[in-house]
Amino acid sequence: MRRFITLWASIIGLLVPGPATAGGPPDVTQAPEALPLIRHIGLEDSGIEHDPVLRQVLERFLGDARDDLMVPGGRTVETVLAALADPAPLPPQYVDDRNIMAFWGCSQPDCRLKAAVVLSLRHNIACVILHHTVLDPADPATLVPDRTIQATATFHADIFAPAEGPDGGRVRETCRRELVHASQRARPQGYWLARGVVTLRRGPYFRPDPGLSAEAGLWDGRDPNL
């Protein structure tokens, strides 16, 4: 738990939370770029992963950030869009009194890499989680009930967090919840959940932070699925 708090306390330090605001529709004068994405709210297979507005918002947030998650040195914008290619069964949603939206997806054809995107509609601040799970054994169908063999689902994640922003505190908290939910959903029945490599990348350059990432724990060692 201490490591979990350390990660998100560090992210808070990177952000400049804005003042509390009343619920209601987003302020269109502050976020004209992101606002059109609300047309996907609540729609299954809405096509948000193909929306040029989403690309524009991600380009602004991620810039020329690079990663090795799909291809060596690939642009993270393209990685995120590829990881949203197959929409999740859950459609895009409003969160935080309609100030923030969240949506999910995974890469085709086998959903190896999954994505969760949290987006402030007021200030175009985003947080992106790219994650995958390594199963041992790889095929759940081969599991045999045996207490001497512990099947594990090892959860790995890269978190692209904003450096600052007036809505940063809300985005951070929503991103934290999505990270926990993603880790909890990662374990097939019969597997124990294990923490793998969790890498925090801070804007505006999104370089990995080995020192902070080494302390970044999702939980205190207990399987949250139990």
Kinemage of the C-alpha trace (Angstrom):
@kinemage 1
@onewidth
@group {chain A} dominant
@subgroup {mainchain}
@vectorlist {calphas} color= white
{ca met a 1} P 0.000 0.000 0.000
{ca arg a 2} L 2.901 2.339 0.790
{ca arg a 3} L 4.256 1.868 -2.729
{ca phe a 4} L 0.810 2.456 -4.194
{ca ile a 5} L 0.555 5.742 -2.287
{ca thr a 6} L 4.093 6.690 -3.337
{ca leu a 7} L 3.253 6.372 -7.030
{ca trp a 8} L 0.148 8.495 -6.932
{ca ala a 9} L 1.525 11.016 -4.483
{ca ser a 10} L 4.350 11.513 -6.979
{ca ile a 11} L 1.901 11.996 -9.822
{ca ile a 12} L 0.024 14.570 -7.744
{ca gly a 13} L 3.294 16.428 -7.347
{ca leu a 14} L 3.601 16.606 -11.120
{ca leu a 15} L 0.188 18.173 -11.488
{ca val a 16} L -1.364 21.473 -10.493
{ca pro a 17} L -4.929 20.671 -9.428
{ca gly a 18} L -7.540 23.219 -10.347
{ca pro a 19} L -10.270 24.586 -8.142
{ca ala a 20} L -13.402 22.559 -7.576
{ca thr a 21} L -16.084 23.237 -10.139
{ca ala a 22} L -19.749 22.467 -10.200
{ca gly a 23} L -21.089 19.610 -12.263
{ca gly a 24} L -22.666 20.130 -15.653
{ca pro a 25} L -21.597 20.195 -19.274
{ca pro a 26} L -17.958 20.940 -20.120
{ca asp a 27} L -16.878 24.528 -20.716
{ca val a 28} L -16.644 24.603 -24.501
{ca thr a 29} L -14.686 27.854 -24.510
{ca gln a 30} L -11.746 26.084 -22.817
{ca ala a 31} L -11.741 22.759 -24.634
{ca pro a 32} L -13.014 22.995 -28.217
{ca glu a 33} L -10.579 20.301 -29.376
{ca ala a 34} L -11.794 17.508 -27.097
{ca leu a 35} L -15.481 18.330 -26.856
{ca pro a 36} L -16.625 16.591 -30.084
{ca leu a 37} L -15.570 13.255 -28.580
{ca ile a 38} L -18.617 13.321 -26.304
{ca arg a 39} L -20.701 12.114 -29.238
{ca his a 40} L -19.264 8.649 -28.539
{ca ile a 41} L -20.476 8.543 -24.938
{ca gly a 42} L -22.556 5.441 -24.215
{ca leu a 43} L -22.315 4.029 -27.742
{ca glu a 44} L -20.976 0.515 -28.208
{ca asp a 45} L -18.547 0.230 -31.125
{ca ser a 46} L -18.813 4.000 -31.470
{ca gly a 47} L -15.703 4.290 -33.632
{ca ile a 48} L -13.891 6.662 -31.276
{ca glu a 49} L -10.643 4.878 -32.100
{ca his a 50} L -10.972 6.201 -35.680
{ca asp a 51} L -12.084 9.711 -34.766
{ca pro a 52} L -9.630 12.331 -36.122
{ca val a 53} L -10.425 14.491 -33.095
{ca leu a 54} L -8.984 11.789 -30.830
{ca arg a 55} L -5.785 11.717 -32.858
{ca gln a 56} L -5.561 15.511 -32.612
{ca val a 57} L -5.983 15.454 -28.827
{ca leu a 58} L -3.452 12.635 -28.402
{ca glu a 59} L -0.970 14.396 -30.676
{ca arg a 60} L -1.216 17.491 -28.510
{ca phe a 61} L -0.824 15.499 -25.292
{ca leu a 62} L 1.907 13.031 -26.304
{ca gly a 63} L 3.819 15.016 -28.907
{ca asp a 64} L 6.709 12.956 -30.269
{ca ala a 65} L 6.858 10.558 -27.301
{ca arg a 66} L 8.311 7.158 -28.227
{ca asp a 67} L 8.015 3.642 -26.842
{ca asp a 68} L 8.894 0.037 -27.664
{ca leu a 69} L 5.529 -1.514 -26.821
{ca met a 70} L 4.563 -2.476 -30.382
{ca val a 71} L 7.547 -1.544 -32.538
{ca pro a 72} L 11.002 -0.362 -31.401
{ca gly a 73} L 11.040 3.417 -31.101
{ca gly a 74} L 7.461 3.723 -32.325
{ca arg a 75} L 5.500 6.925 -31.796
{ca thr a 76} L 3.335 6.577 -28.731
{ca val a 77} L 0.417 8.267 -30.500
{ca glu a 78} L 0.359 5.387 -32.964
{ca thr a 79} L 0.788 2.843 -30.165
{ca val a 80} L -2.231 4.206 -28.304
{ca leu a 81} L -4.406 4.300 -31.416
{ca ala a 82} L -3.392 0.728 -32.257
{ca ala a 83} L -4.191 -0.322 -28.687
{ca leu a 84} L -7.695 1.113 -29.116
{ca ala a 85} L -8.317 -0.683 -32.426
{ca asp a 86} L -10.677 -3.232 -30.895
{ca pro a 87} L -13.124 -1.370 -28.637
{ca ala a 88} L -13.852 -2.778 -25.199
{ca pro a 89} L -17.326 -4.165 -24.491
{ca leu a 90} L -17.846 -1.167 -22.209
{ca pro a 91} L -18.634 1.974 -24.248
{ca pro a 92} L -17.007 5.370 -23.610
{ca gln a 93} L -18.319 6.946 -20.419
{ca tyr a 94} L -18.594 10.234 -18.597
{ca val a 95} L -16.930 10.333 -15.197
{ca asp a 96} L -16.523 13.092 -12.604
{ca asp a 97} L -19.776 14.980 -13.261
{ca arg a 98} L -19.281 14.962 -17.009
{ca asn a 99} L -15.973 16.804 -16.770
{ca ile a 100} L -13.917 13.764 -17.757
{ca met a 101} L -14.485 10.880 -20.141
{ca ala a 102} L -12.844 7.476 -20.153
{ca phe a 103} L -12.659 4.798 -22.830
{ca trp a 104} L -10.868 1.527 -23.466
{ca gly a 105} L -9.723 -0.857 -26.161
{ca cys a 106} L -7.077 -3.356 -27.191
{ca ser a 107} L -4.858 -4.121 -30.161
{ca gln a 108} L -5.936 -6.421 -32.941
{ca pro a 109} L -6.039 -9.303 -33.559
{ca asp a 110} L -5.350 -10.869 -30.166
{ca cys a 111} L -5.727 -7.978 -27.689
{ca arg a 112} L -2.134 -8.414 -26.549
{ca leu a 113} L -1.804 -4.714 -25.673
{ca lys a 114} L -4.688 -2.901 -23.967
{ca ala a 115} L -5.319 0.795 -23.430
{ca ala a 116} L -7.301 2.999 -21.075
{ca val a 117} L -7.589 6.707 -21.874
{ca val a 118} L -8.793 9.314 -19.393
{ca leu a 119} L -9.476 12.752 -20.870
{ca ser a 120} L -10.429 16.049 -19.266
{ca leu a 121} L -12.999 17.742 -21.482
{ca arg a 122} L -12.288 21.115 -19.903
{ca his a 123} L -8.545 21.359 -20.442
{ca asn a 124} L -7.528 18.578 -22.864
{ca ile a 125} L -5.420 16.958 -20.146
{ca ala a 126} L -5.070 13.219 -20.651
{ca cys a 127} L -3.694 10.188 -18.899
{ca val a 128} L -2.988 7.032 -20.884
{ca ile a 129} L -2.459 3.531 -19.518
{ca leu a 130} L -0.996 0.920 -21.860
{ca his a 131} L -0.949 -2.508 -20.251
{ca his a 132} L -0.586 -6.205 -20.924
{ca thr a 133} L -0.653 -9.377 -18.866
{ca val a 134} L 1.676 -12.368 -19.117
{ca leu a 135} L 0.075 -15.676 -18.126
{ca asp a 136} L 1.968 -18.656 -16.777
{ca pro a 137} L 0.830 -21.101 -18.049
{ca ala a 138} L -0.028 -19.158 -21.179
{ca asp a 139} L -3.185 -21.119 -21.955
{ca pro a 140} L -5.825 -21.113 -19.184
{ca ala a 141} L -7.316 -24.241 -20.737
{ca thr a 142} L -4.260 -26.194 -19.604
{ca leu a 143} L -4.764 -25.345 -15.925
{ca val a 144} L -5.033 -28.387 -13.700
{ca pro a 145} L -6.212 -27.950 -10.103
{ca asp a 146} L -3.008 -28.464 -8.167
{ca arg a 147} L -2.129 -26.507 -5.057
{ca thr a 148} L 1.564 -27.174 -5.630
{ca ile a 149} L 1.533 -25.168 -8.866
{ca gln a 150} L 0.646 -21.464 -8.691
{ca ala a 151} L -0.558 -20.082 -12.005
{ca thr a 152} L 0.242 -16.376 -12.246
{ca ala a 153} L -1.031 -13.421 -14.256
{ca thr a 154} L 1.750 -10.814 -14.256
{ca phe a 155} L 0.456 -7.303 -14.945
{ca his a 156} L 2.681 -4.783 -16.755
{ca ala a 157} L 1.779 -1.143 -17.420
{ca asp a 158} L 3.143 2.082 -18.868
{ca ile a 159} L 1.458 5.203 -17.509
{ca phe a 160} L 1.696 8.439 -19.502
{ca ala a 161} L 0.820 11.165 -17.002
{ca pro a 162} L 0.639 14.927 -17.563
{ca ala a 163} L 3.284 17.161 -16.055
{ca glu a 164} L 0.784 19.794 -14.988
{ca gly a 165} L -2.650 21.160 -15.699
{ca pro a 166} L -5.579 22.923 -14.053
{ca asp a 167} L -7.681 19.729 -14.069
{ca gly a 168} L -4.761 17.444 -13.225
{ca gly a 169} L -5.951 16.270 -9.831
{ca arg a 170} L -9.205 14.928 -11.215
{ca val a 171} L -7.521 13.265 -14.181
{ca arg a 172} L -4.956 11.685 -11.867
{ca glu a 173} L -7.577 10.237 -9.546
{ca thr a 174} L -9.623 8.843 -12.439
{ca cys a 175} L -6.467 7.374 -13.990
{ca arg a 176} L -5.563 5.781 -10.657
{ca arg a 177} L -8.952 4.062 -10.506
{ca glu a 178} L -8.602 2.846 -14.072
{ca leu a 179} L -5.167 1.428 -13.307
{ca val a 180} L -6.509 -0.535 -10.349
{ca his a 181} L -9.508 -1.767 -12.330
{ca ala a 182} L -7.284 -2.856 -15.218
{ca ser a 183} L -5.048 -4.846 -12.879
{ca gln a 184} L -8.042 -6.487 -11.245
{ca arg a 185} L -9.546 -7.511 -14.579
{ca ala a 186} L -6.247 -8.953 -15.789
{ca arg a 187} L -6.411 -12.248 -13.933
{ca pro a 188} L -8.324 -15.149 -15.490
{ca gln a 189} L -10.065 -17.479 -13.099
{ca gly a 190} L -7.569 -19.758 -11.401
{ca tyr a 191} L -4.624 -17.350 -11.687
{ca trp a 192} L -2.886 -15.334 -8.989
{ca leu a 193} L -2.285 -11.683 -9.864
{ca ala a 194} L 1.342 -10.485 -9.711
{ca arg a 195} L 2.847 -7.049 -10.268
{ca gly a 196} L 5.202 -6.847 -13.219
{ca val a 197} L 6.989 -3.761 -14.574
{ca val a 198} L 5.052 -0.562 -13.947
{ca thr a 199} L 6.653 2.415 -15.679
{ca leu a 200} L 5.637 6.007 -15.064
{ca arg a 201} L 6.337 8.423 -17.916
{ca arg a 202} L 5.912 12.103 -17.145
{ca gly a 203} L 5.061 14.848 -19.604
{ca pro a 204} L 6.001 16.783 -21.544
{ca tyr a 205} L 8.738 14.411 -22.807
{ca phe a 206} L 7.421 11.129 -21.346
{ca arg a 207} L 10.804 9.592 -20.715
{ca pro a 208} L 10.750 6.630 -18.311
{ca asp a 209} L 11.637 7.522 -14.733
{ca pro a 210} L 13.542 4.456 -13.412
{ca gly a 211} L 13.789 5.813 -9.869
{ca leu a 212} L 10.115 6.555 -9.467
{ca ser a 213} L 9.022 3.506 -11.456
{ca ala a 214} L 11.046 1.261 -9.160
{ca glu a 215} L 8.854 2.447 -6.282
{ca ala a 216} L 5.612 2.301 -8.238
{ca gly a 217} L 3.487 -0.445 -6.717
{ca leu a 218} L -0.105 -1.214 -7.596
{ca trp a 219} L -0.855 -2.970 -4.338
{ca asp a 220} L 0.771 -4.226 -1.138
{ca gly a 221} L 1.369 -7.758 -2.345
{ca arg a 222} L -2.147 -9.060 -1.781
{ca asp a 223} L -4.253 -10.221 -4.717
{ca pro a 224} L -7.099 -7.656 -4.937
{ca asn a 225} L -9.280 -10.198 -6.750
{ca leu a 226} L -9.602 -12.357 -3.634
